[in-house]
Amino acid sequence: MGSSEERVVAVIMVGGPTKGTRFRPLSLNVPKPLFPLAGQPMVHHPISACSRIPNLAQIYLIGFYEEREFALYVSAISNELRVPVRYLREDRPHGSAGGLYTFRDYILEENPSHIFLLNCDVCCSFPLPQMLDAHKNYGGMGTILVIKVSAESANQFGELVADPVTNELLHYTEKPETFVSDLINCGVYIFTPDIFKAIQDSFTQRKDRANLRRTTSFEALQSATKALPADYLRLDQDILSPLAGKKELYTYETRDFWEQIKTPGMSLKCSGLYLAQFRRTSPILLAGSKGSRSATIIDDVYIHPSAKVHPSAKIGPNVSISANARIGAGARLISCIILDDVEIKENAEVIHSIVGWKSSIGKWSRVQGEGDYYAKLGITILGESVAVEDEVVVINSIVLPNKTLNVSVQEEIIL
């Protein structure tokens, strides 16, 4: 534990409706941060991790969704974790650094010694207390959570070079065209309040550069169409890159799991990662076979208490079943997310799929994806209120809401 005068504030960036387009059709019904992974809203996982930080005073969610979309959840999670959680709405996107700076008065209200900054669409074990200890030992302004990945995939992320002895950040580049390093930015940070001076300095430097620039009227027009808004500032390119190599920023490497949740396919993969983590951290959340009168459960499975599962059903691994779902006799579920009020009838199979709210799958039907979490049609997704009739097979397809399928389909997007 830290000293009594230390206070920590956590900020989680949740984005907004224009940022969830790759998550459709699931984000048509619910803000992406509230989509359930392992039976809990996506944002719940970083919030829960933050609640374990010593001397935590406040958690802020920053985004540009309507406040009413988060009101119920924020109230419920504050009561559940006994930690004050507040949603702060941006009038428009300001970038990760700009959004943080916009609400600096709120964030500094608690006079924090340290500020955690997390991205909601990151899936990892969030080793935040360990990061805090490392950050204090480094003595810099900020510490970045990093992980090693394959050289082939590194250029999809922010690549960085760190001193192998001191862990100081020496070089940072966002999604480079050529290979720089297999060490990437995980989108989880801890800063001292000095980060706000660094952001202010970056704003000032941008303004000075604009005033000094001499262009023809044509060039001015071209740059104006490409220019970001004056109050839009990115943490990676505008803050981290310029501060690299100045003994201000350090890295903390995680050797645990890490993924970005950009698509429905990745949400299914990450739901499985969180279920596996529950086995270590919260085994009470996992379902288990309770004798001959309960369903057969294989490995990591979450079943909401209000869901009804027939004793002859076989569930798992990597299955999450939400509220009021009904799973019929002989049903087989593998690697899937079953959302609220879904009915899966007798002897139906659901494999590598997400079944949307209020949907139904008929007797002896099969809804299946190939299980490639990275491919566009690698899993099957049924939107809200989709009815798959008896003895219909749906493979590697996306079905938008309110459709009825009475014939089998494969590798189709049904609008």
ChimeraX attribute file (.defattr): number of C-alpha atoms within 10 A of each C-alpha:
attribute: neighborCount
match mode: 1-to-1
recipient: residues
	/A:1	9
	/A:2	10
	/A:3	8
	/A:4	7
	/A:5	9
	/A:6	15
	/A:7	19
	/A:8	23
	/A:9	24
	/A:10	25
	/A:11	26
	/A:12	23
	/A:13	22
	/A:14	24
	/A:15	26
	/A:16	20
	/A:17	16
	/A:18	10
	/A:19	13
	/A:20	18
	/A:21	15
	/A:22	14
	/A:23	19
	/A:24	16
	/A:25	20
	/A:26	25
	/A:27	18
	/A:28	16
	/A:29	15
	/A:30	13
	/A:31	21
	/A:32	29
	/A:33	21
	/A:34	19
	/A:35	21
	/A:36	22
	/A:37	27
	/A:38	31
	/A:39	25
	/A:40	16
	/A:41	16
	/A:42	25
	/A:43	24
	/A:44	20
	/A:45	19
	/A:46	24
	/A:47	24
	/A:48	14
	/A:49	15
	/A:50	25
	/A:51	19
	/A:52	13
	/A:53	21
	/A:54	16
	/A:55	17
	/A:56	20
	/A:57	18
	/A:58	23
	/A:59	24
	/A:60	21
	/A:61	24
	/A:62	24
	/A:63	23
	/A:64	22
	/A:65	20
	/A:66	16
	/A:67	14
	/A:68	9
	/A:69	12
	/A:70	17
	/A:71	12
	/A:72	10
	/A:73	17
	/A:74	19
	/A:75	14
	/A:76	12
	/A:77	16
	/A:78	16
	/A:79	12
	/A:80	9
	/A:81	13
	/A:82	10
	/A:83	17
	/A:84	16
	/A:85	22
	/A:86	17
	/A:87	23
	/A:88	20
	/A:89	19
	/A:90	18
	/A:91	11
	/A:92	13
	/A:93	19
	/A:94	21
	/A:95	19
	/A:96	20
	/A:97	24
	/A:98	21
	/A:99	26
	/A:100	23
	/A:101	21
	/A:102	17
	/A:103	15
	/A:104	13
	/A:105	11
	/A:106	14
	/A:107	21
	/A:108	15
	/A:109	10
	/A:110	13
	/A:111	16
	/A:112	20
	/A:113	15
	/A:114	23
	/A:115	25
	/A:116	23
	/A:117	23
	/A:118	24
	/A:119	21
	/A:120	26
	/A:121	22
	/A:122	21
	/A:123	26
	/A:124	21
	/A:125	17
	/A:126	23
	/A:127	18
	/A:128	21
	/A:129	15
	/A:130	12
	/A:131	23
	/A:132	23
	/A:133	12
	/A:134	15
	/A:135	24
	/A:136	14
	/A:137	9
	/A:138	19
	/A:139	14
	/A:140	17
	/A:141	20
	/A:142	26
	/A:143	27
	/A:144	24
	/A:145	21
	/A:146	25
	/A:147	19
	/A:148	17
	/A:149	15
	/A:150	10
	/A:151	12
	/A:152	9
	/A:153	11
	/A:154	22
	/A:155	21
	/A:156	12
	/A:157	19
	/A:158	22
	/A:159	24
	/A:160	23
	/A:161	20
	/A:162	21
	/A:163	13
	/A:164	8
	/A:165	6
	/A:166	11
	/A:167	17
	/A:168	23
	/A:169	25
	/A:170	19
	/A:171	19
	/A:172	24
	/A:173	22
	/A:174	17
	/A:175	15
	/A:176	15
	/A:177	9
	/A:178	8
	/A:179	13
	/A:180	19
	/A:181	21
	/A:182	20
	/A:183	21
	/A:184	27
	/A:185	22
	/A:186	25
	/A:187	20
	/A:188	23
	/A:189	25
	/A:190	26
	/A:191	21
	/A:192	19
	/A:193	18
	/A:194	15
	/A:195	18
	/A:196	18
	/A:197	11
	/A:198	18
	/A:199	20
	/A:200	15
	/A:201	13
	/A:202	17
	/A:203	17
	/A:204	12
	/A:205	12
	/A:206	14
	/A:207	12
	/A:208	11
	/A:209	10
	/A:210	10
	/A:211	9
	/A:212	8
	/A:213	8
	/A:214	10
	/A:215	10
	/A:216	8
	/A:217	9
	/A:218	9
	/A:219	10
	/A:220	12
	/A:221	12
	/A:222	11
	/A:223	12
	/A:224	11
	/A:225	8
	/A:226	8
	/A:227	10
	/A:228	12
	/A:229	11
	/A:230	11
	/A:231	14
	/A:232	20
	/A:233	24
	/A:234	15
	/A:235	17
	/A:236	18
	/A:237	14
	/A:238	17
	/A:239	17
	/A:240	22
	/A:241	18
	/A:242	15
	/A:243	18
	/A:244	20
	/A:245	18
	/A:246	12
	/A:247	17
	/A:248	18
	/A:249	25
	/A:250	27
	/A:251	27
	/A:252	21
	/A:253	17
	/A:254	18
	/A:255	10
	/A:256	10
	/A:257	14
	/A:258	19
	/A:259	15
	/A:260	17
	/A:261	21
	/A:262	17
	/A:263	20
	/A:264	26
	/A:265	25
	/A:266	20
	/A:267	25
	/A:268	26
	/A:269	22
	/A:270	25
	/A:271	27
	/A:272	24
	/A:273	21
	/A:274	22
	/A:275	26
	/A:276	20
	/A:277	17
	/A:278	18
	/A:279	15
	/A:280	8
	/A:281	11
	/A:282	11
	/A:283	14
	/A:284	10
	/A:285	17
	/A:286	20
	/A:287	22
	/A:288	19
	/A:289	13
	/A:290	11
	/A:291	9
	/A:292	9
	/A:293	10
	/A:294	15
	/A:295	22
	/A:296	20
	/A:297	20
	/A:298	17
	/A:299	15
	/A:300	26
	/A:301	28
	/A:302	28
	/A:303	23
	/A:304	17
	/A:305	12
	/A:306	14
	/A:307	17
	/A:308	16
	/A:309	21
	/A:310	18
	/A:311	19
	/A:312	19
	/A:313	20
	/A:314	22
	/A:315	30
	/A:316	20
	/A:317	19
	/A:318	26
	/A:319	33
	/A:320	31
	/A:321	30
	/A:322	25
	/A:323	18
	/A:324	18
	/A:325	25
	/A:326	21
	/A:327	29
	/A:328	21
	/A:329	19
	/A:330	19
	/A:331	25
	/A:332	21
	/A:333	29
	/A:334	20
	/A:335	26
	/A:336	30
	/A:337	29
	/A:338	30
	/A:339	24
	/A:340	21
	/A:341	20
	/A:342	26
	/A:343	23
	/A:344	28
	/A:345	22
	/A:346	21
	/A:347	21
	/A:348	25
	/A:349	22
	/A:350	26
	/A:351	22
	/A:352	27
	/A:353	30
	/A:354	28
	/A:355	28
	/A:356	25
	/A:357	23
	/A:358	20
	/A:359	25
	/A:360	24
	/A:361	28
	/A:362	21
	/A:363	21
	/A:364	18
	/A:365	23
	/A:366	23
	/A:367	27
	/A:368	26
	/A:369	27
	/A:370	15
	/A:371	20
	/A:372	15
	/A:373	19
	/A:374	14
	/A:375	13
	/A:376	16
	/A:377	21
	/A:378	22
	/A:379	29
	/A:380	30
	/A:381	30
	/A:382	28
	/A:383	25
	/A:384	24
	/A:385	19
	/A:386	22
	/A:387	21
	/A:388	25
	/A:389	19
	/A:390	19
	/A:391	16
	/A:392	20
	/A:393	21
	/A:394	24
	/A:395	24
	/A:396	24
	/A:397	23
	/A:398	27
	/A:399	22
	/A:400	20
	/A:401	22
	/A:402	14
	/A:403	17
	/A:404	14
	/A:405	17
	/A:406	14
	/A:407	12
	/A:408	15
	/A:409	17
	/A:410	15
	/A:411	16
	/A:412	14
	/A:413	14
	/A:414	13
	/A:415	9
